[in-house]
Amino acid sequence: MAKSDYNRERKPSNRAAGSDKRKQFSKGKPPRKKTTPQKPSNPDEIRLNKYVANAGVCSRREADTYIAAGNVSVNGKVISEMGYKVKRTDDVRFDGRKLNPEKKEYILLNKPKNFITTTNDEKGRRTVMELISSASNSRLLPVGRLDRNTTGLLLFTNDGDMTKKLTHPTHGVRKIYHAHLDKNLALSDLRKIEEGLELEDGLVKVDDISYIQGSPKKEIGIEIHSGRNRIVRRIFEHLGYNVTKLDRVIFAGLTKKDLPRGHWRPLTEQEVINLGMIK
């Protein structure tokens, strides 16, 4: 079909016929619907299921089931009402155990050098808290310590029970360090460390120690669960070696995989479950 024929076949537009449909609508604003003013929420109150979930007992959906079953009490009274709100100062208990409504958070940091493990420092030195300042609005505390020149994994949390578990030596939390010495470690000294050393504050035993495969014999892998101050450095210093670099590469099953130096990340749900299973 020729172009001129196509033009003749086209139907005239509504606009050309003087019937622009848009003119049928009013340009004024539609009448406002009357709405009932909503009562502002009280920031001091929180839904009971959220309170229970934040305490780490279960999910909010599961909390509803427990509440309906009578497992939760508020100020000594069993509450089974859905949507019930409590104040953060209320005494909320699950099966008799008092709950803390603050949501549990867990942050893993790959600590760089020249940061001290403390919440503040009177001398104005840089602290690890600066590195995780944007991680959470909650007050997180470091689990254990790494000295200023030691790098590697450092966990932060507001979960006091978890902190106690991970820092108490009876739980045998696995910690592995990569140590660089100022000279090769003699095999005889490696054997002495394996057997245990008597330091000024008592006997210390390591869980494992070995040379790093494919590296000079001044690079050592050492696994230990003792939480004594500067314990890895002191072990080598006792035998006449200086530790030039010390890096914690594994802590309680957590690793530095995909976590660059100076960066942090929240733990995954599975990692938190794994920590909770430590006996």
N, C-alpha and C positions, 0 to 999 in steps of 0.2 A: 504494500500500500504506500502511495506517495505521501510525503510529509504534509502536503496541503490537504489530502484526503483525511489523514489522521486528525488534523485540526478541526475539520468539518464534523468529524464523528464525535468529538468531545462534547459532553453535556455542559450547558452553561452553569457557572458556579452560582451558589445561593447568593453570594455577595453581589454578583452582577444582577441578580433578580431582585435585589433590594430586600433580601430576607436574611440578613446576618443573624444567626441564632444567638450570638453572644449578646445582642441587644435585649434578649428576653430576660436576662438575669439582672437583678438589682446590684448596683455597685456598693450599696451600703453594707455595714457590718451585720452579721447575723445576730439575732437577739441572744443575750447571755442567758445561759441556763442557771437557775438558782441552785447553788450547792450548799450543803451543810458544812459549816466551818469545821475542820478537823482539829481535834485536840492535840496540841504539840506533845511529842513523846518526851518522857522524863529521862534525861541522860544518866540519871543515877539508877535506873531500873533496867533489867535485862530479862528476856524470856528464860524460863526455867530450863527448857531443853537446850538453849544455847549455853547457859551457865554450865550445865552438866557436860556438854560437848567440849567446851573450852577447857574444862578441867582434865580432859584427856581420857575420860571414861569410855566414850563411844562417839558415834556420829549423832547429829541432831535427830535424824529419823529414828535411830535406835533409842535415843533418849526418850522420845515420846512413848515408845513401848514400855520402857522401864518405869516411866512416870505413871502410866496407866496401870501398871502392875503393882504400884505401891512401894517401889524400891527407893523413892526419894522423899526426904522430909525437909521442911523449912522451919527453922526455929522450933524443932521438936514435934511438928505436926506433919503427918504424911499428906502429901499433895498429889492428887491424881487428875487435876484439872488441866486440860490442854490450854496452852496460851497463858498460863499463870506467869506473872512477872514477880521478880524478886529484886531486892536491893543488893548491891555488892557487899554490903556490911552484914547481910543476913547469914545465919548459920545454916548452910545447905549441906546435907549429908546423903551419901549413896551407900545403902546397906550399912549405915552407922558410921561410915568414914567421912570425915569433913573434907569438903572440896574447896579448891582454889579456882576462882572463875577466870583467871588470866590464861589466855590461850598459850599453850606451850610452843615455843619456837626454838629451832636448832639451826645454827649458822656455822658453816665450816670455812675457815680461812687458811690460805697458804701464806703463812707469815714470812715477810722479808726480814733482812737484818736491820739492826739499829732501831727496833721498836721494843719497848719493854712491856711485859705482860702484867699490867695493873690498870685499874680504872682511872687513876690520876697520878700525877707525879709532882712532888713538891719542887723538884729541880727543873721542871719545865721540859723534860725530855719527852719525845714522842711516844705515845702508847698505842697498843693494838686497838684500843677503842676508836681511835681516829679512822682506822681502816674499815670498820663496819658501821660507821655512824649512820649510813643511809639504809642499813639492812632491816631495821625494825624500829618501831616506836616504843617497844617494850624495853625494860631494863635487862639487858643480857649480860651475863658474866662469863669470863673464860673458865673452861674446865681444866684445872691444873695450870702449869706454867711452862713457858719456854723462855730461856734467858735471852738477853738482848741480842747476842750474836748468833743464836740458834734459829734456823729457819724451819719451815715446814708446817705440818698440820696442827691447827689449834681450833678446838670446838668452843662455841659460845651457846648458852641457853639460859632460859629463866626457869628451867625445870630442876628444882633443888634436889629432888629424889634421884634424878638421873645423874646429876653432878656428884652426889655422894657415892653412887654405885661406880662411876667411872674413875673416881680418884682413890678409892679405897683399895689397898694392895691385895686384900683377900679375894677380890673378884678377878685378879689376874688379867686385867685389861691388856691386850697385846699392843705393844709400842715398838716399832722398828726404826732404827736410825741408820743413816749413811754417814760414817765419820771419815774425815780426811785427817791424817796425822802428818807431823812434820818429818817423819822418817818411817821406813818400813817396819811393820810389826813383826818381831821375831816369833817364830812358831812356838818357842818355849813360853813366851809371854802370853800368846793366845791361849795356850793350854792352862796357864795360871788363872786367866780370866774365866775360862770354862769351869774350873774347879771351885772358884769363889775366892774373893779377896777380902782380907780383914782391913777395913778402913777405920779412920778415927772414930766414926760413929757406929761401928759394928760391921758384921759380915754382910757382904753383898754378893748375890749370885745372879748371873744372867740366864735367860732362857735359851739363848743361842748366840753364837758368834762365828763369823767366817770371813775369809777374804772375799772381796767382790770379784766375781769371775770376769776375766779379761781385762782387769785393771791392775795397777801397781799394788804391791802388798802394803802400801800406806793407806789404801782405801778399804774400810772395814764395814761390814754389816753387823749390827748388834741388836738383839731383841731383849727387852727387859720390861718388867712390870713394876719395878720399884719407882716410887714417886719422890725419892729424896732429891734435895736441891742439887743441881748440876751433877747428877750422879754419873752420867756417861763420861763427861770431861774428867771427873775425879778418878774414875777407874783407870783411864789411860795415864793421867798425871802421876798416879801412884807408882806406875812402872817406868816413869821417866819419859813419857811422850806428851807432846802438846797437840791438842786438837785444833787444826787450822780452820776447818769447816765442819758444821754439824747440821744435818737436815733430818727432820722427822718425816718419814715417807709413809708410814702406816700408823693409824691410831684407832684402836677398837674396831678394826675391820674396815675403816674408811681409808681411802687412798687419794692421792693427788691427781688422779686421772682427769684431764681436761680442766684443771684448775690452775691457771698461771699464778706465778708468784705475786703476792700483793692483792689477789682477788679473793672473793668469797662467794659462796652459794648456799642456799637453804638445803637441808637434807631432804631426800626423797622420803615418801611415806614408808617404803620398804626399809630404808636405812634406819629410820626411827624404830620400826618394829624389831629390826635386828639388834639394835642397842638395848631395847627393852627385854630381849631374851637372854642377855648376858647374866649368868648366875653369880 
